[in-house]
Amino acid sequence: MGHEDINEAKSRTRRAVSDVLTGLTPSRRRAASVALAQKLTQMPEVRAARTVMLFLSLPSEIDTWPTIRWAWREGKRVAVPRVEASAPGRETHLEERGMTPVLLAAADIQTIHEHPGVRPGPLGILDVPDAPEVPVPEIDVVLVPCMAVDRRGNRLGRGGGFYDRFLSRPDLRARQIVIALQEQLFDEVPVGPRDRRVPVVVTDAETIVVTKKSEK
């Protein structure tokens, strides 16, 4: 499949998944998010982690808030991504920007929107603009978002490539886990040569550990 064909296939998949996610009820998302958190918090690598990196969810995504609360209760350090801004006087294309893990300080709050350090970000996602950076080698587990993921660990993101670049960093030694709603799990998703495969997929209904056999 050529480069343009792959991009078109990715666009079609994103549109199809977006339509499905838009149609989900709030109760379905809440139930799935709680179920996912219960599965994650029983995984040995997550329980043993001292620093967990995850994302601040968009309204259509699996909600990471139950997992964040659990991590704080367990005394873990929570890191979240901050997309690097353009250099002064130079507008940088999204595909050229990096992603930096920053601290999400523990807080006695009921929802993530109440966090004193969280603000609406420039890309439509929540951001923690003034938080200190977390050294990448100190991250033990990265919980990775997706638009779609397949059973071989191939992940389709939103098109910016932030996570593909971040997960390829040589100083990142963390266990990488894609988390998603079951509706985002496919038998196969279109991927290109720069797309990063992730070794573990967890949805609210399944846990898939990608093996050498399943990669083929």
Rosetta blueprint (number, residue, H / E / L):
1 M L
2 G L
3 H H
4 E H
5 D H
6 I H
7 N H
8 E H
9 A H
10 K H
11 S H
12 R H
13 T H
14 R H
15 R H
16 A H
17 V H
18 S H
19 D H
20 V H
21 L H
22 T H
23 G L
24 L L
25 T L
26 P H
27 S H
28 R H
29 R H
30 R H
31 A H
32 A H
33 S H
34 V H
35 A H
36 L H
37 A H
38 Q H
39 K H
40 L H
41 T L
42 Q L
43 M L
44 P H
45 E H
46 V H
47 R H
48 A H
49 A L
50 R L
51 T E
52 V E
53 M E
54 L L
55 F L
56 L L
57 S L
58 L L
59 P L
60 S L
61 E L
62 I L
63 D L
64 T L
65 W H
66 P H
67 T H
68 I H
69 R H
70 W H
71 A H
72 W H
73 R H
74 E L
75 G L
76 K L
77 R E
78 V E
79 A E
80 V E
81 P E
82 R E
83 V E
84 E L
85 A L
86 S L
87 A L
88 P L
89 G L
90 R L
91 E L
92 T L
93 H L
94 L H
95 E H
96 E H
97 R L
98 G L
99 M E
100 T E
101 P E
102 V E
103 L E
104 L L
105 A L
106 A L
107 A L
108 D L
109 I L
110 Q L
111 T L
112 I H
113 H H
114 E H
115 H L
116 P L
117 G L
118 V L
119 R E
120 P E
121 G L
122 P L
123 L L
124 G L
125 I L
126 L E
127 D E
128 V L
129 P L
130 D L
131 A L
132 P L
133 E E
134 V L
135 P L
136 V H
137 P H
138 E H
139 I L
140 D L
141 V E
142 V E
143 L E
144 V E
145 P L
146 C L
147 M L
148 A E
149 V E
150 D E
151 R L
152 R L
153 G L
154 N L
155 R E
156 L E
157 G L
158 R L
159 G L
160 G L
161 G L
162 F H
163 Y H
164 D H
165 R H
166 F H
167 L H
168 S L
169 R L
170 P L
171 D L
172 L L
173 R L
174 A L
175 R E
176 Q E
177 I E
178 V E
179 I E
180 A E
181 L L
182 Q H
183 E H
184 Q H
185 L E
186 F E
187 D L
188 E L
189 V L
190 P L
191 V L
192 G L
193 P L
194 R L
195 D L
196 R L
197 R L
198 V L
199 P L
200 V E
201 V E
202 V E
203 T E
204 D L
205 A L
206 E L
207 T E
208 I E
209 V E
210 V L
211 T L
212 K H
213 K H
214 S H
215 E H
216 K L
